[in-house]
Amino acid sequence: MKEGDGRLLDHMLVYGHSDTSFAKVHALENVPIMFAGSAGGRVRTGLHIDGKGAMASRTGLTAMAAMRL
């Protein structure tokens, strides 16, 4: 979808995650998290990053910083 000088995903950032990594046992390790869009060029796309056990709340902070909130 065109928006201004690019596409809609060029100008936005979508943050999606699951509540658990393995719902049967309500596991909280390795929770899958996904970003889509480039936040106006402030986020590099096409990456897969292993958090190596880091707290998932850091990704929310990263998203807010990218959107300048």
Backbone as JSON Lines, residues from 0, in Angstrom:
{"i":0,"aa":"M","n":[0.85,-1.16,0.0],"ca":[0.0,0.0,0.0],"c":[0.9,1.24,0.0]}
{"i":1,"aa":"K","n":[0.74,2.1,-0.98],"ca":[1.54,3.31,-1.09],"c":[1.18,4.31,0.0]}
{"i":2,"aa":"E","n":[2.21,4.95,0.55],"ca":[2.0,6.03,1.52],"c":[3.15,7.0,1.39]}
{"i":3,"aa":"G","n":[2.89,8.18,0.89],"ca":[3.93,9.18,0.73],"c":[5.01,8.72,-0.22]}
{"i":4,"aa":"D","n":[6.25,8.74,0.23],"ca":[7.38,8.38,-0.62],"c":[7.76,6.9,-0.55]}
{"i":5,"aa":"G","n":[6.94,6.08,0.05],"ca":[7.26,4.65,0.15],"c":[6.0,3.83,0.35]}
{"i":6,"aa":"R","n":[6.18,2.7,0.98],"ca":[5.08,1.79,1.3],"c":[4.71,1.96,2.78]}
{"i":7,"aa":"L","n":[3.55,1.45,3.16],"ca":[3.07,1.59,4.52],"c":[4.06,1.0,5.54]}
{"i":8,"aa":"L","n":[4.6,-0.21,5.26],"ca":[5.54,-0.83,6.19],"c":[6.87,-0.09,6.27]}
{"i":9,"aa":"D","n":[7.17,0.78,5.31],"ca":[8.38,1.59,5.4],"c":[8.26,2.63,6.5]}
{"i":10,"aa":"H","n":[7.05,3.01,6.85],"ca":[6.81,4.1,7.79],"c":[6.29,3.65,9.14]}
{"i":11,"aa":"M","n":[6.09,2.35,9.34],"ca":[5.52,1.87,10.6],"c":[6.36,0.72,11.16]}
{"i":12,"aa":"L","n":[6.06,0.34,12.39],"ca":[6.71,-0.8,13.04],"c":[5.63,-1.6,13.76]}
{"i":13,"aa":"V","n":[5.52,-2.87,13.4],"ca":[4.55,-3.78,14.02],"c":[5.33,-4.7,14.96]}
{"i":14,"aa":"Y","n":[4.87,-4.82,16.19],"ca":[5.52,-5.63,17.22],"c":[4.57,-6.76,17.58]}
{"i":15,"aa":"G","n":[4.98,-7.99,17.38],"ca":[4.13,-9.13,17.7],"c":[4.88,-10.17,18.52]}
{"i":16,"aa":"H","n":[4.19,-10.81,19.45],"ca":[4.82,-11.84,20.28],"c":[3.78,-12.82,20.77]}
{"i":17,"aa":"S","n":[4.25,-13.92,21.27],"ca":[3.4,-14.94,21.88],"c":[3.54,-14.82,23.4]}
{"i":18,"aa":"D","n":[2.53,-15.25,24.12],"ca":[2.6,-15.2,25.58],"c":[3.57,-16.23,26.15]}
{"i":19,"aa":"T","n":[3.72,-17.35,25.45],"ca":[4.6,-18.42,25.91],"c":[5.33,-19.02,24.72]}
{"i":20,"aa":"S","n":[6.43,-19.73,24.98],"ca":[7.13,-20.4,23.88],"c":[6.55,-21.79,23.64]}
{"i":21,"aa":"F","n":[6.09,-22.45,24.68],"ca":[5.49,-23.78,24.57],"c":[4.25,-23.77,25.47]}
{"i":22,"aa":"A","n":[3.09,-23.57,24.86],"ca":[1.86,-23.31,25.62],"c":[1.45,-24.47,26.53]}
{"i":23,"aa":"K","n":[1.76,-25.7,26.14],"ca":[1.35,-26.86,26.94],"c":[1.86,-26.78,28.38]}
{"i":24,"aa":"V","n":[3.07,-26.24,28.55],"ca":[3.65,-26.15,29.9],"c":[3.83,-24.69,30.34]}
{"i":25,"aa":"H","n":[3.3,-23.76,29.56],"ca":[3.39,-22.32,29.87],"c":[4.84,-21.86,30.04]}
{"i":26,"aa":"A","n":[5.71,-22.34,29.16],"ca":[7.13,-22.0,29.22],"c":[7.35,-20.53,28.85]}
{"i":27,"aa":"L","n":[8.2,-19.86,29.61],"ca":[8.49,-18.45,29.37],"c":[9.88,-18.24,28.76]}
{"i":28,"aa":"E","n":[10.61,-19.31,28.49],"ca":[11.93,-19.19,27.86],"c":[11.74,-19.18,26.34]}
{"i":29,"aa":"N","n":[12.58,-18.42,25.66],"ca":[12.6,-18.38,24.2],"c":[11.25,-18.0,23.58]}
{"i":30,"aa":"V","n":[10.6,-17.01,24.13],"ca":[9.32,-16.52,23.6],"c":[9.57,-15.9,22.23]}
{"i":31,"aa":"P","n":[8.81,-16.33,21.2],"ca":[9.02,-15.77,19.86],"c":[8.51,-14.33,19.78]}
{"i":32,"aa":"I","n":[9.32,-13.45,19.21],"ca":[8.98,-12.04,19.05],"c":[9.3,-11.64,17.62]}
{"i":33,"aa":"M","n":[8.43,-10.84,17.0],"ca":[8.61,-10.45,15.62],"c":[8.4,-8.96,15.45]}
{"i":34,"aa":"F","n":[9.25,-8.32,14.67],"ca":[9.06,-6.94,14.24],"c":[8.83,-6.96,12.74]}
{"i":35,"aa":"A","n":[7.91,-6.15,12.25],"ca":[7.7,-5.97,10.81],"c":[7.68,-4.47,10.53]}
{"i":36,"aa":"G","n":[8.29,-4.07,9.44],"ca":[8.38,-2.66,9.09],"c":[9.73,-2.09,9.47]}
{"i":37,"aa":"S","n":[10.0,-0.87,8.98],"ca":[11.32,-0.29,9.24],"c":[11.26,1.02,10.01]}
{"i":38,"aa":"A","n":[10.09,1.43,10.48],"ca":[9.95,2.64,11.32],"c":[10.61,3.86,10.67]}
{"i":39,"aa":"G","n":[10.33,4.05,9.39],"ca":[10.89,5.19,8.69],"c":[12.39,5.1,8.48]}
{"i":40,"aa":"G","n":[12.92,3.86,8.4],"ca":[14.35,3.65,8.2],"c":[15.15,3.56,9.48]}
{"i":41,"aa":"R","n":[14.5,3.62,10.64],"ca":[15.21,3.56,11.91],"c":[15.49,2.14,12.38]}
{"i":42,"aa":"V","n":[14.87,1.13,11.73],"ca":[15.08,-0.27,12.09],"c":[15.58,-1.02,10.86]}
{"i":43,"aa":"R","n":[16.68,-1.74,11.03],"ca":[17.21,-2.56,9.93],"c":[16.36,-3.81,9.79]}
{"i":44,"aa":"T","n":[16.02,-4.18,8.59],"ca":[15.13,-5.33,8.34],"c":[15.94,-6.54,7.88]}
{"i":45,"aa":"G","n":[15.26,-7.7,7.86],"ca":[15.86,-8.92,7.35],"c":[16.82,-9.62,8.31]}
{"i":46,"aa":"L","n":[16.66,-9.39,9.61],"ca":[17.57,-9.99,10.59],"c":[16.86,-11.04,11.43]}
{"i":47,"aa":"H","n":[17.6,-12.04,11.87],"ca":[17.15,-12.98,12.89],"c":[18.14,-12.85,14.03]}
{"i":48,"aa":"I","n":[17.66,-12.54,15.22],"ca":[18.55,-12.31,16.36],"c":[18.2,-13.28,17.48]}
{"i":49,"aa":"D","n":[19.2,-14.0,17.97],"ca":[19.02,-14.89,19.11],"c":[19.28,-14.08,20.37]}
{"i":50,"aa":"G","n":[18.25,-13.92,21.2],"ca":[18.37,-13.11,22.4],"c":[19.21,-13.72,23.5]}
{"i":51,"aa":"K","n":[19.57,-14.99,23.36],"ca":[20.42,-15.69,24.33],"c":[19.96,-15.51,25.77]}
{"i":52,"aa":"G","n":[18.64,-15.63,25.99],"ca":[18.1,-15.57,27.34],"c":[17.84,-14.18,27.88]}
{"i":53,"aa":"A","n":[18.03,-13.14,27.07],"ca":[17.77,-11.78,27.55],"c":[16.27,-11.6,27.8]}
{"i":54,"aa":"M","n":[15.93,-10.66,28.67],"ca":[14.53,-10.42,29.01],"c":[13.78,-9.88,27.79]}
{"i":55,"aa":"A","n":[12.59,-10.41,27.55],"ca":[11.79,-10.0,26.4],"c":[11.33,-8.55,26.5]}
{"i":56,"aa":"S","n":[11.28,-7.99,27.69],"ca":[10.83,-6.61,27.85],"c":[11.77,-5.63,27.15]}
{"i":57,"aa":"R","n":[13.0,-6.04,26.91],"ca":[13.95,-5.17,26.2],"c":[13.49,-4.9,24.78]}
{"i":58,"aa":"T","n":[12.78,-5.85,24.17],"ca":[12.32,-5.63,22.79],"c":[11.25,-4.55,22.73]}
{"i":59,"aa":"G","n":[10.4,-4.48,23.73],"ca":[9.4,-3.41,23.79],"c":[10.05,-2.05,23.92]}
{"i":60,"aa":"L","n":[11.09,-1.97,24.73],"ca":[11.83,-0.73,24.9],"c":[12.52,-0.34,23.59]}
{"i":61,"aa":"T","n":[13.06,-1.32,22.89],"ca":[13.68,-1.06,21.59],"c":[12.66,-0.52,20.6]}
{"i":62,"aa":"A","n":[11.46,-1.1,20.59],"ca":[10.41,-0.64,19.68],"c":[10.01,0.8,20.0]}
{"i":63,"aa":"M","n":[9.87,1.13,21.27],"ca":[9.51,2.5,21.65],"c":[10.6,3.48,21.27]}
{"i":64,"aa":"A","n":[11.85,3.08,21.45],"ca":[12.96,3.96,21.08],"c":[13.0,4.19,19.57]}
{"i":65,"aa":"A","n":[12.73,3.13,18.8],"ca":[12.73,3.26,17.34],"c":[11.61,4.2,16.87]}
{"i":66,"aa":"M","n":[10.49,4.18,17.56],"ca":[9.36,5.03,17.19],"c":[9.44,6.41,17.86]}
{"i":67,"aa":"R","n":[10.53,6.62,18.6],"ca":[10.78,7.9,19.3],"c":[9.68,8.25,20.3]}
{"i":68,"aa":"L","n":[9.31,7.24,21.08],"ca":[8.29,7.44,22.12],"c":[8.93,7.6,23.48]}
